[in-house]
């Protein structure tokens, strides 16, 4: 067991005597795969050392789940400050044996083996400082991304004065129109080249829209188009560019975005359109979509053409789906 702690925690290694002291002061608990060890928000005064098996650390937001194995520990904040509540959820990945050290354990260690307690607290504090530095780095990156989005928004608004905004806005839905799409897409592509961030273009075509006009009238068709526009506006960021190209054709430009994020947002819009309340009768309006990411050096027309090809693939493939490059 000493070899496990020695290999996993090289900065402050436990001696055999210290490991023995932990066994004497603490207690062991076992958990099966999928069992929750502790939940975020719970109160507690103990920390856990992993003796055997692995656990998953589930963070609230911003970080992917992490795995921890033998020699690792968690819950040190509640051990140091019993009034602190758990900040993460821990779930057993495999059969696990954990050593539990609580406040009574701390008292025992202080009386019988103070150096072991000192080493444990020193390692816990070092771990917390390192994690704080990682969090600061994460927040710094997020702040930089926000500044990029705000800068993009500011420059876009400066370029579209009141008259130009009216000329580039679709009167029926209030979305940007085809002219705005092509004007702004070229600028987005240039900024993408400068920043190295991703840029996505998504084309949307409503399925079964013509029967709405034919059976319910153009007023009903116009109302449906306005509802689709509301769904699009609610689903995108301020820095994105939702457009109506004409008829029942729409588009979205998403700057500063990764492919999987753009795809997820597009699927969310498609599902919202599918769930949209009908305007009467048995008519069901859905959306076929084609989306792709900008490739360095290509022209705006080429980017739109690739998205259009994927849109028709979605149509030919049965409609009500997203085809992504």
C-alpha angles and dihedrals in degrees: 000000000000089000091057094055092041093053097042100044110037100163096065113017121198118231122225089255091053092049089049090050090054090052090050095047100038138050132229128238130186129216132187127223111292095015116134114239095186137344132226111263095025118129118238145151102205142083129210132225116200110231099169135003132015137279133199121232111214113199123201099237142338099031132078118238113276131211124224127192142184114328094026124110139197140184093056094140092061090045091054095038113024091194092063118102124224112275098197141030117244121202128181113248094188137002102307138195113199131186111221119210115187135168092283087053089052091053091050092049091048091053099040108024112011093167091060089051091048092050092048093050092045092053091046092051092048090051091051092049091051092049091049089055090050090050092050089051091050092050091047091055092047090050090051090052090050091051090052091052092047091048090050091049093048094050092046092052091047091053093051110062120183098275094042090048090055090048091052098043127092107238097212101048104019090234122127115273135230093273091055091047094057094041095050097036092065090051092047090053091052092050090048089055090051097046102034089226123135125265124198132192120197125187120200130196122182117234120224094006096135094064089057091060093040097047104028103026135250093283089063090046091052091050090052091052090051090052091052089050090053090052091051094048092049093050101050136070124248089254092056124092115226112189142181109216095189138290108011095333121113138173140194128203113202115190125190094023139126120237097247092049093050090048092050092051091048092051090049091055091048091052092048091053090049090053094045113127112257124246094228141302122034096307115136118193118196134164135246114204139189121193137177143164126249115260117214113263100011124127125248091248090054092050093050091045091055091050089048091052090053090048091057089047088057090049093049091045094063104285128249092078143099120240111198127190 
